[in-house]
């Protein structure tokens, strides 16, 4: 009897996860809107609260494991351009089941990321992740959402159509303008 109850519970959890992970939210461009307040724990184990009020920051939000290719292109471009901002990768995983196994998911991410970069990767699970999905939309989930947040946590620049060298240059100009440079 106990095994049957556990099997039913597992099936319910899997069904709930499938529904929450597959639900598509129409993409939106949240320019000039405040980024939702969320908390996460970096892969280095540090508690992170976003947005970071008083500090402009660049977020790379991902909704699917396949988005890492796009994230890597953005990261490489940002490093080459010398963007003078803190960059945080935000793997965003809504649903109850992923939250339950977040330790396993985090370990998997750690195994593919050098430890010196763990502090800049902040996975967000469950309802806070759902809040971010609703803020940007998750159509074409393999595309990273690039958000430049100003000192007040408002979206100053946004792009969600995949890496683009011309958009990287536009972002660089926007960052430098935001920081008061030329």
C-alpha positions as MATLAB code, in Angstrom:
seq = 'XXXXXXXXXXXXXXXXXXXXXXXXXXXXXXXXXXXXXXXXXXXXXXXXXXXXXXXXXXXXXXXXXXXXXXXXXXXXXXXXXXXXXXXXXXXXXXXXXXXXXXXXXXXXXXXXXXXXXXXXXXXXXXXXXXXXXXXXXXXXXXXXXXXXXXXXXXXXXXXXXXXXXXXXXXXXXXXXXXXXXX';
ca = [
       0.000    0.000    0.000;
       2.818    2.417    0.950;
       4.626    1.754   -2.355;
       1.449    2.477   -4.328;
       0.969    5.809   -2.560;
       4.588    6.779   -3.317;
       4.187    5.765   -6.960;
       1.017    7.862   -7.267;
       2.731   10.825   -5.596;
       5.666   10.502   -8.005;
       3.311   10.454  -10.999;
       1.460   13.532   -9.716;
       4.757   15.373   -9.224;
       5.930   14.417  -12.702;
       2.648   15.543  -14.247;
       2.770   18.857  -12.377;
       6.343   19.379  -13.496;
       5.542   18.581  -17.110;
       2.705   21.091  -17.132;
       4.661   23.858  -15.390;
       7.778   23.380  -17.489;
       5.934   23.224  -20.788;
       3.602   26.160  -20.332;
       4.581   28.883  -22.748;
       4.349   32.531  -21.789;
       4.292   35.002  -24.673;
       7.524   36.951  -24.994;
       7.437   40.545  -23.890;
       9.891   43.433  -23.850;
       9.967   44.730  -20.271;
      11.897   47.954  -20.939;
      11.769   50.544  -18.139;
       9.987   48.070  -15.853;
      11.416   47.018  -12.490;
      12.890   43.526  -12.492;
      10.970   41.323  -10.031;
      12.562   40.837   -6.640;
      13.828   37.260   -6.370;
      16.335   35.358   -4.279;
      18.596   32.560   -5.294;
      21.739   30.816   -4.166;
      24.799   30.968   -6.386;
      26.600   27.757   -7.256;
      29.251   28.987   -4.780;
      26.588   28.816   -2.055;
      26.069   32.560   -1.576;
      22.562   34.009   -1.119;
      21.842   36.498   -3.921;
      18.960   38.974   -4.021;
      18.012   40.499   -7.346;
      17.870   43.183   -8.439;
      20.891   44.645   -6.710;
      19.652   48.145   -5.872;
      22.341   50.788   -6.295;
      24.369   48.665   -8.720;
      23.750   48.325  -12.447;
      23.958   44.676  -13.384;
      23.709   42.507  -16.471;
      21.537   39.373  -16.304;
      21.634   36.441  -18.712;
      18.375   34.578  -18.087;
      18.048   31.053  -19.441;
      14.977   28.818  -19.565;
      16.342   25.629  -21.114;
      19.529   23.607  -20.870;
      19.971   24.169  -24.609;
      20.274   27.926  -23.947;
      23.824   27.447  -22.654;
      25.213   27.690  -26.195;
      23.658   31.149  -26.572;
      24.785   32.123  -23.040;
      28.362   31.118  -23.827;
      28.384   33.268  -26.979;
      27.073   36.248  -24.999;
      29.623   35.681  -22.215;
      32.512   35.397  -24.659;
      31.418   38.591  -26.436;
      30.925   40.464  -23.158;
      34.404   39.479  -21.980;
      35.963   40.490  -25.294;
      34.137   43.834  -25.233;
      35.329   44.462  -21.672;
      31.846   45.262  -20.369;
      32.521   46.930  -16.994;
      29.581   45.387  -15.117;
      28.873   42.385  -12.966;
      27.264   39.662  -15.107;
      25.024   37.020  -13.563;
      23.765   33.932  -15.354;
      20.271   33.153  -14.124;
      19.163   29.605  -14.986;
      15.420   29.874  -14.345;
      13.599   26.627  -13.638;
       9.919   26.864  -12.649;
       7.941   23.980  -11.224;
       7.758   22.020   -7.995;
       9.786   18.980   -9.011;
      12.894   20.922  -10.139;
      12.848   22.761   -6.813;
      12.751   19.416   -4.989;
      15.821   18.163   -6.878;
      17.591   21.550   -7.044;
      20.672   20.151   -5.282;
      21.090   17.545   -8.015;
      20.560   20.145  -10.747;
      23.061   22.523   -9.099;
      25.631   19.705   -8.842;
      25.184   18.986  -12.532;
      25.791   22.660  -13.355;
      28.841   22.768  -11.087;
      30.336   19.786  -12.891;
      30.269   21.733  -16.180;
      31.383   25.149  -14.880;
      34.820   26.026  -13.469;
      34.599   26.747   -9.727;
      35.932   30.292  -10.190;
      32.714   31.100  -12.116;
      30.244   29.555   -9.644;
      29.527   32.871   -7.863;
      28.169   34.356  -11.098;
      25.646   31.533  -11.713;
      22.466   31.877   -9.652;
      19.811   29.235  -10.371;
      16.250   30.274   -9.488;
      13.628   27.584   -8.875;
       9.884   27.313   -8.295;
       7.569   30.301   -8.007;
      10.371   32.934   -8.133;
      11.428   31.350  -11.445;
       7.838   31.507  -12.662;
       7.787   35.235  -11.825;
      10.805   35.768  -14.093;
       9.212   33.699  -16.886;
       6.103   35.879  -16.703;
       8.289   39.018  -16.763;
      10.091   38.161  -20.042;
       8.129   35.321  -21.618;
       9.676   31.994  -22.537;
       8.904   31.469  -26.211;
      12.041   30.214  -27.968;
      13.530   29.031  -24.660;
      16.957   28.332  -26.169;
      17.495   32.091  -26.554;
      19.045   33.834  -23.571;
      17.249   36.904  -22.267;
      19.821   39.674  -21.817;
      18.722   42.341  -19.363;
      20.715   45.420  -18.393;
      19.330   46.676  -15.093;
      20.000   50.233  -13.953;
      20.810   51.317  -10.383;
      17.110   51.137   -9.432;
      16.646   47.639  -10.865;
      14.723   48.783  -13.942;
      15.335   47.180  -17.319;
      17.448   49.660  -19.272;
      18.194   47.341  -22.243;
      16.716   44.011  -23.315;
      17.273   41.410  -26.042;
      15.840   37.897  -26.448;
      16.475   36.817  -30.044;
      19.829   35.050  -29.706;
      23.377   36.329  -29.815;
      24.023   39.145  -32.251;
      27.344   40.975  -32.659;
      25.519   44.191  -33.552;
      23.329   43.852  -30.436;
      26.469   43.273  -28.355;
      27.873   46.586  -29.634;
      24.536   48.279  -28.900;
      24.571   46.804  -25.381;
      28.151   47.997  -24.850;
      27.139   51.571  -25.794;
      24.109   51.357  -23.520;
      26.206   50.129  -20.572;
      28.771   52.891  -21.012;
      26.033   55.536  -21.328;
      24.333   54.195  -18.202;
      27.634   54.393  -16.327;
      28.135   57.988  -17.436;
      30.867   57.367  -20.010;
      30.885   58.013  -23.719;
];
